[in-house]
Amino acid sequence: MKRTVKYMFRSHAVVTDITGNTPRCRSRLPYAQTERIDIKEGNIISQHYSHILFFLEVLEVYIHTDLQADYLMEDTSLFLFMMLEGNILFQKSDGTHIAEAKENICYATYNRQGTYSFSLPAGRHRLCYIIPRNEWVTKNIRYYPRLEPFLQQMEQNNLAFGHMPSCRIEKGMERSLDKLFERTVIKDKDLEAVLLRDAKRVLYHYQMAVEKKMTARAYLIKEYMDQNYSDPNLTNKALMDKFYISERTLIDTFKDEFGETPHRYLINLRMKEAKRLLQIEKKTPTEVSVLVGYDNFRSFRTQFVKTFGFPPSEYR
């Protein structure tokens, strides 16, 4: 696979090919092409490898001041992103928040073609990503069933990016990554076959971590809300009764995972669906208010204006 990510630094960057002369790194890929990138904030060691079915890159960053930079996605790509050390913040070019990845966290994500930004605080950071060929993932989707709806989302909507749940990098994935990083041409006669096996194991461990997480209470609550947002009686009290939890536990559990309360999530979900019904399905505002769970049109209109700055009758 070709490399689809191009880094664009805001200060002068000197890129030196140091393949075969890689400095001491926490993660070392003997088979990879290696580059040293010197910028005013410090330096970056990039090790990357193009397999026929995936692209792999490991970055080790050493910076003495905060770094803000950009990257160009030349093609829409699915990533398995792993923050091994440190933390990073991703944004759209207009400053819209995408995600923050902290140490020892992994998640699947996609970016559509375009320019994005990232920032790193001063210090040491180590990150890795695998971009599998979409056709290969689709062909083997029975092994990664949690990825299937995510791939469909990537192919069917026009959102600039998407995310699956963030999971901790557990021992199984750590061991698989270590094997993937340390393979050598001498030891393994068919290097590409062995690397593919290692990459599959990394994806499998993420699949297992997601499966475990999405059966946890916070995700069951979210799934219930996604399926029942049109019910005007869907309230915190209804969720408390459904899941046998106190209101404090409900709010804390949900907010810890998704960064907002169940009530705020429900409002945003209803407003997002209201926009779609008005714009795509050409429903009337009165019809939409019922379809997204409001039994009082005035309440729906007030929330729509509060969210978007104009009434639903003007959103056509």
Number of C-alpha atoms within 10 A of each C-alpha: 14 12 16 15 15 12 13 16 16 12 13 10 14 12 15 12 13 15 15 11 10 19 12 7 11 9 19 18 21 17 17 20 17 25 20 21 17 18 17 15 16 16 18 20 22 22 25 21 19 16 18 12 17 21 20 22 21 24 22 20 22 17 19 13 13 12 21 17 15 19 17 17 18 15 13 17 19 24 21 19 20 24 24 23 19 18 20 19 16 20 17 18 14 9 11 11 13 16 16 14 20 17 17 18 19 26 22 24 21 22 22 19 16 14 19 23 22 20 16 19 16 16 15 15 20 23 24 22 20 21 24 22 17 15 10 11 20 16 9 11 14 11 15 18 13 17 20 15 10 18 18 11 15 22 11 9 9 9 12 15 19 17 16 15 17 20 19 17 21 14 10 13 19 15 14 19 18 14 18 22 20 13 18 16 11 8 8 12 10 10 16 15 11 15 20 16 13 20 20 17 19 22 21 17 19 27 20 13 20 21 15 11 16 15 12 11 14 21 17 14 19 17 13 14 19 14 9 15 20 20 15 14 14 16 15 16 13 11 19 17 12 11 12 11 13 13 14 10 12 21 18 15 18 20 16 11 13 14 12 14 17 23 13 12 18 22 17 15 15 24 20 14 17 26 20 14 20 19 13 10 11 14 17 14 22 17 14 25 25 17 19 23 20 20 16 12 15 12 11 24 19 14 19 22 12 11 14 12 10 14 16 22 11 8 13 13
